[in-house]
Amino acid sequence: MSTFLESQNWRYATKQYDATKKISAEDLNTLKEAVRLSASSYGLQPYKVVIVENPELREQLKAAAYGQTQVTDASHLFIFANDLNLDAKSVEAYIKNISETRGVPADALGGFSDMMNNVISNLSDEAKNNWTAKQTYIALGNLLGAAAELKIDATPMEGFNPAAFNEILGFDKLGLNAAVIATIGYRHTEDDTQHYKKVRKSQEELFITL
């Protein structure tokens, strides 16, 4: 079994964290880089990732997450917030980044730019926002995989009130929406769920080959 699969078998959605244990700056940077390198449609990365360390702020957010203690006890809280204002300016900024990174004239990327703008402009606001929210889950997957490789525990969470999170964090003024969150840190020895056997469908049940 590969190290990656061993890490996937090791990880679980941690229910109780050891609040005395914190992630090192080096490991946190590795996790941030893993998220930064995540795949996204066209490579646009239409989201921001907010990392909350402030204890008082996390207490407010815990109330908006139905009192789940992971929000305050974990070392860090990641909030994946999708962009509600994806438009031609976003595409222009991305094209500029490509041009500068790859040393390619921006004019040579006109076809790619036009294609993205055409797709985005033809989406309704609801469809566009659903699409950008879906992109955050790809980044979340990278965070979970990287954390497991580092033997850092993580808990992906949809059980929170996005509107309350948006208000507490001022996302409404930034054109952002809290799509999904994750806590990272180290499991508490008293978290019984760490001893549960992982339950998943078999390959025969899950996969269909055509």
Beta strands, then each sheet from edge to edge (+ up, - down):
strand 1: 47-52
strand 2: 76-83
strand 3: 153-157
strand 4: 176-185
sheet 1: 1+ 2- 4+ 3-
end
